[in-house]
């Protein structure tokens, strides 16, 4: 079914009748299509589910294209990013094309589904803007961090699950909570992996988030446990190309603060809340998405 979603997106792009657009779209990196899989699983009896999944995946792809331009990223999922290969202007315009096509198709759904997805796109943009603002200086505010990851990551996953429930006639609130918490936990785990994984595993330098100005949950837990002198030192390393000694110091402080454990525990707490929200539906596939993400070695 995921292949059908990919084929639908390709057909939407081809319907524009522009060969240059099709050629560029073929270079857009393809992800794991988590949002599409959620929609197809939740709204499994709906014939409209693949089209809704295609709409959401187009929105997600557009946001990543814009995100990479903002972050000046050269790598996406271990390969050369679209903007690095085709240029920032092409990345921005391809993102705009994907957004506009997605919204055109979104108007074909009921107003409650259209509003749900459209609101998520607004939240996504706000989250991206907040991410940029927070990256300008060292952010020690957990509340701002969670607001940012909700907007930038969790809001569209939340909308995917909620809109699919609306399509299927299920309790939208149950699946909205599932999607929201899945999205928050997903981002926290991604932030943990930036610290714990090797550069070859990540497809980008380890601790790259901190270099880019992102103070993620492991750093926030670490900062809380640091002395005043250590806090100043950690702040001084923010947005800096770190040498091996500085990387070693940060990791030691994280170990002392048990920052990785606390971050994983927070992701597990959110995951367990998500599982409770959909427990009555006894959907093993949705449950496995949560458990496989948070119950692994780091």
Secondary structure as GFF3:
##gff-version 3
##sequence-region A 1 298
A	DSSP	alpha_helix	2	14	.	.	.	ID=ss1
A	DSSP	alpha_helix	19	25	.	.	.	ID=ss2
A	DSSP	alpha_helix	34	42	.	.	.	ID=ss3
A	DSSP	alpha_helix	49	71	.	.	.	ID=ss4
A	DSSP	beta_strand	75	76	.	.	.	ID=ss5
A	DSSP	beta_strand	79	80	.	.	.	ID=ss6
A	DSSP	alpha_helix	82	86	.	.	.	ID=ss7
A	DSSP	alpha_helix	88	106	.	.	.	ID=ss8
A	DSSP	alpha_helix	111	134	.	.	.	ID=ss9
A	DSSP	alpha_helix	142	149	.	.	.	ID=ss10
A	DSSP	pi_helix	150	154	.	.	.	ID=ss11
A	DSSP	alpha_helix	155	168	.	.	.	ID=ss12
A	DSSP	alpha_helix	172	196	.	.	.	ID=ss13
A	DSSP	alpha_helix	199	202	.	.	.	ID=ss14
A	DSSP	alpha_helix	208	211	.	.	.	ID=ss15
A	DSSP	alpha_helix	217	225	.	.	.	ID=ss16
A	DSSP	alpha_helix	228	236	.	.	.	ID=ss17
A	DSSP	alpha_helix	244	257	.	.	.	ID=ss18
A	DSSP	alpha_helix	259	277	.	.	.	ID=ss19
A	DSSP	three_ten_helix	279	281	.	.	.	ID=ss20
A	DSSP	alpha_helix	284	294	.	.	.	ID=ss21
###
